[in-house]
Amino acid sequence: MRLTRLIAQALHHPSTLRFIYVDGAYLVYDALDGPCTAAAAVYQVLNDPACNFAYTPGDVEDGRAPVPECLFPKRPWFPHDRGQGSY
């Protein structure tokens, strides 16, 4: 997975990089608050080109969900990603 390597190189915490298979696809996220805690924060889906999808481990559906805007920082592994506050 070339994209996964790019994500791992760009993150400051590669030891917290997690993968989960839901809804017929793999989601990649940085589990800074823990990978499986129901109380964990919302994690950005790192391998989705849209910047406004998130994953919450404690979610009933355990899938990705849209967030109102692109609230996450720029992702250097996606060309032309504007990140924070962009649409």
C-alpha positions in Angstrom: 0.0 0.0 0.0 1.9 3.0 -1.3 -0.5 5.5 0.1 -0.2 3.9 3.6 3.6 4.4 3.5 3.1 8.1 2.5 0.7 8.6 5.4 3.1 6.9 7.8 6.0 9.0 6.7 4.0 12.3 7.1 2.6 11.5 10.6 4.5 12.4 13.7 3.0 9.3 15.5 3.4 6.3 13.1 3.0 3.9 16.1 -0.6 5.0 16.5 -1.5 4.5 12.8 -4.5 2.1 12.7 -6.5 0.3 10.0 -10.0 -1.0 10.1 -12.1 -2.8 7.5 -15.7 -1.4 7.5 -18.3 -1.0 4.8 -16.2 -2.9 2.3 -13.2 -0.6 2.5 -10.1 -0.1 4.7 -10.0 3.1 6.8 -6.7 4.5 8.0 -6.6 6.7 11.0 -4.2 8.0 13.6 -5.5 6.7 17.0 -3.8 9.2 19.3 -6.5 8.7 22.0 -6.5 4.9 21.6 -7.7 2.7 18.8 -10.8 1.1 20.4 -12.1 3.3 23.2 -15.7 4.4 22.9 -14.7 7.7 24.5 -12.0 8.4 21.9 -12.1 11.5 19.8 -13.2 11.6 16.2 -10.3 10.6 14.0 -9.8 11.9 10.4 -10.0 9.1 7.8 -6.5 9.6 6.4 -6.9 7.6 3.2 -10.1 9.4 1.9 -9.5 12.1 -0.6 -12.4 14.1 0.9 -11.0 16.1 3.9 -14.3 16.0 5.8 -14.7 12.3 6.7 -14.0 11.0 10.2 -14.1 7.7 12.1 -15.1 7.2 15.8 -14.2 3.8 17.3 -17.3 3.9 19.6 -19.7 4.6 16.8 -22.6 2.3 16.5 -22.1 1.8 12.8 -18.3 1.8 13.0 -17.9 3.5 9.7 -16.8 6.8 8.3 -19.1 9.8 8.8 -19.0 13.3 7.3 -18.1 16.2 9.5 -19.5 19.7 8.7 -16.3 21.1 7.1 -12.7 20.1 6.5 -11.6 20.6 10.1 -8.4 18.7 9.8 -4.9 19.8 8.9 -3.5 19.6 5.4 -2.5 16.0 4.4 0.7 16.1 2.4 0.1 12.7 0.8 -2.8 14.2 -1.2 -1.7 16.7 -3.9 -3.5 20.0 -3.6 -5.2 19.2 -0.3 -6.1 22.5 1.4 -6.9 21.0 4.8 -8.1 23.2 7.7 -11.2 25.2 7.0 -11.3 24.4 3.3 -14.0 22.9 1.2 
